[in-house]
């Protein structure tokens, strides 16, 4: 469904993403992990259209979307959430979901509301609801319009362990019920191993491991990247 | 239990901020459509309030003196200009110091067309307003991508360029001497020169203001207006919700330029005079001050601010330039104490009065209940 081919993104002389190639299969949860500064969020930015790559290409369902604007990619079915919660601070939750539903021709926005348990906060602005609810509003904005591919950038950041596990289970259910493909950037390794069908590990912008989560977990380079040389 | 319920179960009890969030008492699980319908029903009351104000305002010539009506007319023109800047600020978060240019271009444009062509007066006004709006469209195309302070500075710079150009084009503007214009023809069944008399002009001036307020109110609430507000709140999120944000913001800037142009043309029709001051940045600055004092969150705020400004200016007229110190003090007080302006103060007063009435009615209910139970005993 999604192919990154020799994707490179440089900030001046620093390559945040360095020749990354990977393929995401339809209907799976693909985890993207790595230490801080590994280039995970930049990868998401490049796929969603927030950044343009220095070189390489992004193909979605066989179509080259590398130079496409973010709004066009969204209409094609690539949606994302943000590492720092990105909602509309002055609008009520109902208002912001309604605006997004109008843009993306979502016929059943209430299904998204129910799925993320947001009924109780529809009349409130983000400042009036809790952090967990704000996080769910952010994810709801990404889910509206039934996108084929959802890029989630640390959705469990700031959540408790229980909340994170519940969110992970919900993601798994989402993939099962809607057939949505998810690319998940996450630091919570428990969440990652719980739901991901495939894992790609990045370090300093380059892929150091890619494959089945259990195999990746035992990879010496991954252990070194996460735990240091002594562990490897 | 579904996974969705799992999410809620996990999020609820652990989320302390959620527990302390101020919830409406007795709020029930609700759908997005139902919540939006409720908001629309509340808007009907606002529409009724507008209608009552529009009708009541028409009676001003029978209630106030000619001089006061003249002041009210000045306030309406200033209010329209303030509304154009305030509405742009409210809908897009962009602060423009260049709207005086559109105000002046429309006024001078109308005067030029009236003096140099044989177009009917109605068409002359349309051309003048069109020129101001076209200028706003061009400026919007060039500047709207600039963020915050850069946008304000760009509009200020462009406005000052227009002012300098106006000073150089002496044959069109008569420079610092000002331009006296004799408009001719029949407008809305009256000789256009009659609109120099506030009594004759008032229904048109008031009608234009109230119509503009209604249109901008509607634009703010319609789908496009809510999308604009969403862009103001979080432009990036809008782009990742599939919305290209450039053209709607250009359109909003042009729409606000149209309102400034209407104000400029209305000023010319009622005063038959244009001066270079109309193009100077301080005209935009004054309109902005007036809008902030009135409150930009409501479409009635900027006109209300204009009324207060004209009243204060008139009241303090004998004190030289001291009125500017008073206006400055009022501005500081409003920004510090009620950032939503006079409309916020009125809203607070209304809420306090409503809660006082509710408390009194509860007190009288409980005392009558006590009396009833004593009688029963």
Contacts between the chains, C-beta under 8 A, distances in Angstrom:
chain1	res1	chain2	res2	distance
A	48	B	240	6.6
A	50	B	236	7.7
A	50	B	240	7.8
A	69	B	239	7.6
A	69	B	244	6.9
A	70	B	239	4.6
A	70	B	240	5.6
A	71	B	239	5.4
A	71	B	240	7.8
A	71	B	241	8.0
A	71	B	242	4.9
A	71	B	243	5.8
A	71	B	244	4.8
A	74	B	239	7.8
A	74	B	240	6.0
A	74	B	241	6.5
A	74	B	242	3.7
A	75	B	242	4.9
A	79	B	240	7.1
A	80	B	240	5.8
A	82	B	237	7.9
A	86	B	234	6.1
A	86	B	236	6.5
A	86	B	237	4.8
A	86	B	240	7.8
A	87	B	234	6.8
A	87	B	237	6.8
A	88	B	229	7.9
A	88	B	230	5.4
A	88	B	233	3.8
A	88	B	234	5.0
A	88	B	237	6.6
A	89	B	233	5.7
A	89	B	234	7.3
A	90	B	229	7.0
A	90	B	232	7.7
A	90	B	233	5.0
A	91	B	226	7.8
A	91	B	229	6.7
A	91	B	230	6.4
A	91	B	233	6.0
A	92	B	35	7.4
A	94	B	30	7.8
A	94	B	32	4.9
A	94	B	35	3.8
A	94	B	36	6.0
A	94	B	39	7.9
A	95	B	36	7.5
A	95	B	39	7.9
A	95	B	226	6.6
A	96	B	230	6.8
A	97	B	32	5.2
A	98	B	32	5.3
A	98	B	33	7.8
A	98	B	36	5.5
A	98	B	226	7.7
A	99	B	223	7.9
A	99	B	226	5.5
A	99	B	227	5.9
A	99	B	230	4.9
A	99	B	241	7.4
A	100	B	241	4.6
A	101	B	32	7.1
A	102	B	223	5.8
A	102	B	227	7.8
A	103	B	227	7.4
A	103	B	241	5.3
A	103	B	242	5.1
A	103	B	243	5.2
A	104	B	241	6.7
A	104	B	242	5.5
A	109	B	32	4.9
A	109	B	33	7.8
A	110	B	31	4.5
A	110	B	32	6.0
A	110	B	33	7.3
A	113	B	31	6.9
A	113	B	32	6.2
A	114	B	4	6.7
A	115	B	4	4.8
A	116	B	4	6.8
A	116	B	7	6.7
A	117	B	4	5.8
A	117	B	5	7.0
A	117	B	7	5.8
A	117	B	8	3.4
A	117	B	11	7.3
A	119	B	29	3.6
A	119	B	30	6.0
A	119	B	31	7.7
A	120	B	23	7.5
A	120	B	27	6.6
A	120	B	29	6.3
A	121	B	21	7.7
A	122	B	30	5.3
A	122	B	31	7.7
A	122	B	32	6.3
A	122	B	35	4.7
A	123	B	24	6.4
A	123	B	27	6.7
A	123	B	30	7.3
A	123	B	35	5.8
A	124	B	21	6.8
A	124	B	23	7.3
A	128	B	21	5.1
A	128	B	22	5.8
A	128	B	23	7.9
A	129	B	17	7.9
A	129	B	18	6.4
A	129	B	21	5.2
A	130	B	11	7.3
A	130	B	15	4.0
A	130	B	16	7.6
A	130	B	17	4.0
A	130	B	18	2.8
A	130	B	19	7.5
A	130	B	21	6.0
A	131	B	15	6.5
A	131	B	17	5.6
A	131	B	18	7.7
A	132	B	10	8.0
A	132	B	11	3.9
A	132	B	14	7.6
A	132	B	15	4.5
A	132	B	18	6.4
A	133	B	11	6.7
A	133	B	15	7.2
A	133	B	18	5.8
A	136	B	7	7.0
A	136	B	11	7.1
A	141	B	237	6.6
A	141	B	241	6.4
A	142	B	240	7.8
A	144	B	241	7.5
A	145	B	242	7.2
A	159	B	11	7.8
A	160	B	10	7.4
A	160	B	14	5.0
A	162	B	10	4.5
A	162	B	14	6.3
A	163	B	7	7.5
A	163	B	10	4.4
A	163	B	11	5.4
A	163	B	14	6.3
A	163	B	15	7.7
A	165	B	10	7.3
A	166	B	3	7.3
A	166	B	6	4.2
A	166	B	7	4.6
A	166	B	9	7.0
A	166	B	10	3.8
A	166	B	11	7.3
A	167	B	7	5.9
A	167	B	10	7.8
A	169	B	3	4.5
A	169	B	6	5.6
A	169	B	7	7.9
A	170	B	3	4.3
A	170	B	4	6.1
A	170	B	6	6.7
A	170	B	7	4.9
A	172	B	3	7.2
A	173	B	2	7.2
A	173	B	3	4.0
A	173	B	4	7.5
